[in-house]
Amino acid sequence: MVKLRKQPKAVPFPRRITGWEQQRFWKKLQEDVWNCGEIMPGVTEFYRKFSDLMYNSWEDALENYRGFKDTICRGEEYELPEKYTKTPVLGKSLEDEIVIVTSRLYSNERNCSIDPIIEEVQKVRGIRPSIEIVKNSLKKAWRQHKEDIQENEDEMSHYMLEIVPKECLEKIIGEPLP
């Protein structure tokens, strides 16, 4: 019988469950679904509706697992709770959110454009930033990334720009970066 427990020495929450924890949940789900006599969902559905989610605590993960398992055992389609379908606000400010969204969208160079950034920030924050705010935020974050943080200036999540190619940022901003 598989026991569900969090991985010792795992990164604190909020986070996704670790690979080790995913394996435990998957084995437990196989066991539970076999016991209730239903058809096991595919691994893709398991990842999409359970293990790829961001959890605030171990108890959150257990609660979602129980809901997932119970609906499968009733032969129903599992609907994700709303708290998992809404993209969480991660930035300390609108500017910071722009940097985080940019790094999430453009961690590799794919059709770098300002429009998806504006749309995603509006979805997350409920505020539609102007093109100028996006450009200025990215310029400020780039400057901070190059270790030029000015006095009395809030530090942004500039380290997130490490994964965005400079050429992509220049294309979004529309001018070369130093």
C-alpha positions in Angstrom: 0.0 0.0 0.0 1.4 3.4 -1.1 1.5 6.0 1.6 1.4 9.7 0.5 4.0 11.8 2.2 6.0 14.8 1.1 9.6 14.4 0.1 12.0 15.0 2.9 14.1 18.1 2.4 11.9 19.3 -0.5 11.7 23.0 -1.4 9.1 24.8 0.8 5.7 25.6 -0.5 4.2 27.3 -2.6 5.6 25.0 -5.3 4.7 22.2 -7.7 5.1 18.7 -6.3 8.5 17.1 -6.9 9.1 14.2 -9.3 9.5 11.8 -6.3 6.1 13.0 -5.0 4.5 12.7 -8.4 5.6 9.0 -8.6 4.1 8.4 -5.1 0.8 10.1 -6.1 0.7 8.2 -9.5 1.2 4.8 -7.7 -1.4 5.7 -5.1 -3.9 6.7 -7.8 -3.3 3.4 -9.7 -4.0 1.6 -6.4 -7.1 3.6 -5.5 -8.7 3.5 -9.0 -8.1 -0.3 -9.2 -9.8 -0.7 -5.8 -12.9 1.3 -6.9 -13.1 -0.6 -10.2 -12.9 2.4 -12.6 -10.8 3.0 -15.7 -7.4 4.6 -14.9 -6.9 8.1 -16.5 -4.0 8.7 -18.8 -0.7 10.1 -17.5 -1.3 13.3 -19.5 -4.5 14.0 -17.7 -2.8 13.2 -14.4 -0.1 15.8 -15.1 -2.6 18.4 -16.4 -5.1 18.1 -13.7 -3.0 17.3 -10.7 0.8 17.2 -10.7 1.6 20.3 -12.9 -0.3 22.6 -10.5 1.2 25.1 -8.1 0.2 24.2 -4.5 0.4 26.4 -1.4 0.9 23.5 1.0 1.1 19.7 1.2 -2.4 19.6 2.5 -3.6 21.5 -0.7 -2.0 18.8 -2.8 -3.6 16.0 -0.8 -7.0 17.8 -1.0 -6.8 18.1 -4.8 -5.6 14.5 -5.1 -8.7 13.3 -3.1 -11.0 15.3 -5.3 -9.3 14.0 -8.5 -9.5 10.4 -7.3 -13.1 10.6 -6.0 -14.4 11.9 -9.3 -12.6 9.2 -11.2 -14.1 6.6 -8.8 -17.6 8.0 -9.5 -16.9 7.8 -13.2 -17.1 11.6 -13.7 -14.9 14.1 -15.4 -12.7 16.0 -13.0 -13.1 19.8 -13.1 -10.1 21.7 -11.7 -11.0 24.1 -8.8 -11.0 27.7 -9.8 -7.9 28.5 -7.7 -5.9 26.2 -10.0 -7.2 27.6 -13.3 -6.4 31.3 -12.5 -2.8 32.3 -13.1 -1.4 33.5 -9.8 0.0 37.0 -9.3 3.7 36.6 -8.7 5.1 40.1 -9.1 5.4 42.6 -6.2 4.2 45.3 -8.6 2.8 45.8 -12.1 6.3 46.4 -13.4 7.6 43.2 -11.7 4.7 41.2 -13.1 5.6 42.4 -16.6 9.2 41.0 -16.1 7.9 37.7 -14.8 5.4 37.3 -17.6 8.0 38.2 -20.2 10.4 35.5 -18.8 7.6 32.9 -18.8 6.5 33.7 -22.4 10.0 34.1 -24.0 12.4 31.7 -22.2 13.4 30.8 -25.7 13.3 33.1 -28.8 9.8 32.6 -30.3 8.2 35.4 -32.2 9.1 37.9 -29.5 6.2 40.5 -29.4 4.9 43.0 -26.9 1.2 42.1 -27.4 1.2 38.7 -25.7 2.9 40.3 -22.6 0.2 42.9 -22.4 -2.6 40.3 -22.8 -1.1 38.0 -20.1 -0.5 40.7 -17.6 -4.1 41.9 -18.1 -5.3 38.3 -17.5 -3.2 38.0 -14.3 -3.5 41.5 -12.8 -6.8 42.7 -14.3 -4.9 45.8 -15.5 -3.9 46.4 -19.1 -0.5 48.0 -19.2 0.4 50.4 -21.9 3.1 49.7 -24.4 5.3 52.4 -22.8 4.9 50.8 -19.3 6.0 47.4 -20.7 9.0 48.9 -22.5 10.1 51.0 -19.5 9.6 48.0 -17.1 11.8 45.8 -19.3 14.5 48.5 -19.7 14.5 49.0 -15.9 14.7 45.3 -15.2 17.5 44.9 -17.8 19.5 47.8 -16.1 19.0 46.1 -12.7 20.0 42.8 -14.3 23.3 44.4 -15.2 23.7 45.3 -11.5 22.7 49.0 -11.8 20.1 49.4 -9.1 19.6 53.0 -8.2 19.1 54.4 -4.8 15.5 54.4 -3.5 14.5 52.1 -6.4 12.5 49.0 -5.8 14.3 45.9 -6.9 12.5 44.0 -9.6 12.7 40.3 -10.5 15.4 41.2 -12.9 17.1 37.8 -12.5 14.2 36.3 -14.5 15.6 38.0 -17.6 18.5 35.5 -17.5 16.4 33.1 -19.5 15.2 35.6 -22.1 17.6 36.2 -25.0 18.8 39.8 -25.3 17.7 39.9 -28.9 14.2 39.0 -27.9 14.0 41.8 -25.4 15.4 44.3 -28.0 12.7 43.2 -30.4 10.0 43.7 -27.8 11.4 47.1 -26.7 12.2 48.2 -30.2 15.7 49.5 -29.5 19.1 48.0 -28.6 20.0 47.3 -24.9 23.4 48.2 -23.5 
